[in-house]
Amino acid sequence: MNKFDSKEELYFSWYLDQLKASKYINHWERNETSYSLTKGLAHQYTKPMKKVADKALEQTILAPSEYTPDFIIYWEDKAIGTFVSVLNATKGKIDTPFICELPELVSIVETKADFDRNNMSRLAVNNIKFVYEIYSVYINMVKLPGLFNKTFTPDRFLMTDKTFTPRKLNYKNVRTLREFTQSLQE
């Protein structure tokens, strides 16, 4: 899986590559920025020693926590209204799959699977809320393959990962990028 932590991240990179090839995004990158959420709690104490000076020690009661989303997307103007809406600048209901913020058209994204075996989406949603509360940075949650069903399926996802044979898809709206953008114009 090389540089990705999950298959969903790999599949989402294919989605982003196709958007880039069609000039909806300028570029994308793996996110390296972590957001500190809690400072943690430590207890300092002294351990008496017999033959040397007493030792000052620290016991961790609550470890500090931080959160690192998966991707950063740099959008082109052409994507506004189709794939991305600008937070606090869009009139009416936001109905695009992504939200970005000004001054740059940038979205930060967390990817998850539609089926959440270990309930990690709940944790990610809480982390996203804390990041927004502390840093005023909105992080988009993307669930795959649900996003593909709502928008388009990347060409590469149509083939299996190893044998490149046609993949069995368990959703009904299997569309190309062109078919998706044309459906919005109808």
N, C-alpha and C positions, 0 to 999 in steps of 0.2 A: 504494500500500500504506500510505499515510499514516504513522502512528506506529509501525509494526511493521517489523522488520528482515527478516522472511521470511514467506512464506505460511503456514508452520506456526504462527507466532506469531499471525497473524490468525485462523486456524482455531481455535486453542486459546482465543482470546478469546471466540469464539462459544460454545464449550463452557462457559467460565466464566460468560458472560452467562446461559446457560440454567440453570446450577446456582444462580446468584444469584436468578433469577426464581422458582425452585422452593424458595428459602430453605435450600439446602444450604450456601451460603456467605454471609457477611455482606457482604463486598466483596472485590475483587481490585484489584491495581494493577501497573503496570509497575515492575520493580525498578530503582532508581537507585543502589543500594549496590554498590560494587566492593570486592573482597577482594584485598589485596596478597599475592602469593604469593612473590615473590623481590625482593630489594633490588637485584639487578644487580651489575655489577662495572665500575669505572671506573679508568682509569690517569691520574694527574696527571704532567705533564711541563712542562718549560720550553723555550720556543722562543727561541733567541738572536736578538736584533735588532741591526742595525748602528748606527742613529743614535738609537734610543730605548731605554728600559729593556726588558729581556727580558720576554716574555709568559708568564704561567702559564696553561696550557691543560689541558683534560680530554678524554680519549678514552674513549668508551664501548666496553667489551669485550663485556659482556653487558647488554642492556637490562633494566630491571626489568619484572616481569610482574604483571598483575592479572587478576582474573576477575569478570565481571558476569553473574549469572544473569538470566533473563528476567522472571519474575513472582513476586508474593507473593500468597498466598491466605489469607484470614481465614475459617476454617470456622465453621459453626454446630454445636452439639452433635448435631443431627439427622444430620449427615454421618458421624459416628464409626461405624465398622464397615461402612458402605456404600461410602464414597469415601475415607475417611482413617482411619489408625490412629495412635495416639499412641505415639511412640517411648518405650521403657522403661516403658510402662504397659499395654501390650496383652499379655494372656495368650494363649499359643498362637502359631501361625504368623501372620505378617502377610500378608494376602491382598488388601488393598485397593490401589487404584492409587496412593495417595498416603500419605506419612508426614508427621506434624506433630510439633511439640515443645511441651512445656509451658513456661511457665505459660499462654501464649496458644496457641490452636489455629491455628498459622500454619505454612504450607508455603511453601518457596521452590522455584521450579521452573525448570528449563532445558528448552526445547523443541528437538527435533530431528526430522528426517524419518526414516521407517522405512528408506528407501533412502539410504545415506550415501555419496554419490559421492566426496567429498573426505576421507573418514575423519575428519570433525570430531567424531564421537561419541567416538572414542578419546581425543582431546584433552580434550573436556569431562569424560569420566569421570575422567581424571587430575586435572583442575582440581578436580572435586568432592571427590576423595579428599584433595587438599592443603587445601582449605577446611575439611573436617571435621577433619583432623589439627591444623591451626593454630588454628582458631576454634571447633571443636566445633559447627559448624552443618551440618545435613544438607540437601543440595539434591537434590530429586527430579528424575530424568531422565524426560521424557515424550517418547515417539516417536509421531508421527502419520503415517498414520491408525490405527496399531496400537491406540492408546488407545480410539478410537471403536469398533473391532472388539471390544475386551474389555468395554467399558461401553455407551455409547450414542453415537449420531451426532447432533450438534446439528442442529436443524431447518434452520438457514441453510446448513449444509454440504451438504444434499441438493440444493441448486441451485448452478449454476455461478456463478463470481465476477462475470462481466460481463453475460451474457445472461439469467441467472436461469432457465435451462432445467434440466431434471433432470440431475444430475451422474451419470456412470458411476462406480460405486464398485467398487473391486477387492478387496473383502473380503466375507465371507459374513454376519457377524452385524450386520446393519443393524437397529438397534432404537431406539425412542424412549427418552427418560429414564424414562417410566412403565413401559414394557416391561422395561427393565433392572432397576428397583427391584422390580418384581413377580417377576421371575425369581429374585431373591435370597431371597424369602419362600417360595418353593415348596420 
